[in-house]
Amino acid sequence: MLLPDKKIIVTGGASGIGAATVRAYAREGARVAALDVQDASGRRVAAEAGDAVTYHHCDVSSREAVHEVFARVVAGLGGLDVLAHVAGLERGTPAEDIPDEEWDLVFDVNVKGTLYTNQVAFRHMQARGGHIINFGSGAGIRGQRGSAHYSAAKAAVMGWTRTVAQEWARYNITVNSVVPAIWTPMYDAHRARMSPGELSIHDLAMQHVIPLGGRLGDPDRDIAPVMVFLAGDGARFITGQAIAVDGGMIMLG
Ligand SMILES: NC(=O)c1ccc[n+]([C@@H]2O[C@H](COP(=O)([O-])OP(=O)(O)OC[C@H]3O[C@@H](n4cnc5c(N)ncnc54)[C@H](O)[C@@H]3O)[C@@H](O)[C@H]2O)c1
């Protein structure tokens, strides 16, 4: 086992990459608290992952909720070694039409969610170190047509990550962001916004731009093992990075 008795919080644990991360951490011997707002699927993922996983409702865009749930969960775990902050939300609207409420929702969940969870994790890790894994996006690097707010929010997450990686290194806390291209319910929703014509062009483009396999990867097979590595002692000398797990779509310099 690669993560024996590690105490880990996974946000966004009810779906997609977060759910695969919960399963992988439990298999590797960690004690995992999975947080999400989709309670039915969150509880199901946790139950299927075994006794070492508990599920807790937590809206990461609420400072109060994050503080309250993290305090309770960390007390139950007996500490915090790793925060995998996977929770995120994408919306698709032409840039010129984005209303305030949608901009705020996208920034509250993706950016403030990162601020709140990372700040609380820092307090728990300050004395003995730890790993924080945030989620960026290719949208935050290249931009993504139809999601200017999401692209801007993910760029903010990666800028935050690089900065706190520098500030918190002296506490032996590493902070990295993952840049995925993984087939999840979020990607299904992204596809559902396309017309049949756009979808066939998109699929052809993916065949061209993803050298490994020509399509987005599988959560359990393609990204969960990377999440295990980033949570383990072997990743102790990696910080401030945006790590692309995308079949080679973005080759970061
Ligand atoms: N799938 C990809 O290819 C891709 C690409 C780039 C970035 N990402 C990022 O990876 C992360 C995981 O995405 P995914 O594809 O697994 O998406 P997903 O939609 O399958 O899962 C996201 C989870 O976050 C949860 N969530 C949303 N708002 C929340 C809130 N306020 N509080 C707590 N939980 C909340 C959702 O309920 C869901 O369970 C996200 O941050 C996403 O932006 C994914």
The ligand as a Gaussian input file, in Angstrom:
#p B3LYP/6-31G(d) Opt

LIG

0 1
 N      -12.792000      16.373000     -16.608000
 C      -11.877000      17.138000     -17.181000
 O      -11.355000      16.839000     -18.245000
 C      -11.459000      18.413000     -16.511000
 C      -10.697000      19.315000     -17.252000
 C      -10.200000      20.441000     -16.625000
 C      -10.444000      20.645000     -15.276000
 N      -11.211000      19.770000     -14.578000
 C      -11.434000      20.022000     -13.163000
 O      -11.273000      18.799000     -12.461000
 C      -12.097000      18.807000     -11.302000
 C      -12.987000      17.562000     -11.291000
 O      -13.843000      17.621000     -12.407000
 P      -14.704000      16.386000     -12.936000
 O      -14.515000      16.363000     -14.395000
 O      -14.460000      15.190000     -12.125000
 O      -16.175000      17.003000     -12.685000
 P      -17.499000      16.405000     -12.037000
 O      -18.560000      17.396000     -12.349000
 O      -17.680000      14.987000     -12.434000
 O      -17.177000      16.451000     -10.476000
 C      -17.079000      17.669000      -9.791000
 C      -17.632000      17.472000      -8.392000
 O      -17.530000      18.721000      -7.692000
 C      -18.694000      18.845000      -6.920000
 N      -18.994000      20.235000      -6.583000
 C      -19.442000      21.217000      -7.394000
 N      -19.680000      22.325000      -6.695000
 C      -19.371000      22.045000      -5.401000
 C      -19.428000      22.790000      -4.212000
 N      -19.856000      24.062000      -4.198000
 N      -19.027000      22.194000      -3.067000
 C      -18.596000      20.909000      -3.067000
 N      -18.539000      20.144000      -4.173000
 C      -18.940000      20.713000      -5.327000
 C      -19.800000      18.288000      -7.816000
 O      -20.977000      17.978000      -7.075000
 C      -19.112000      17.071000      -8.392000
 O      -19.328000      15.918000      -7.592000
 C      -12.883000      20.121000     -11.355000
 O      -12.230000      21.081000     -10.567000
 C      -12.818000      20.502000     -12.816000
 O      -12.992000      21.880000     -13.023000
 C      -11.734000      18.659000     -15.169000

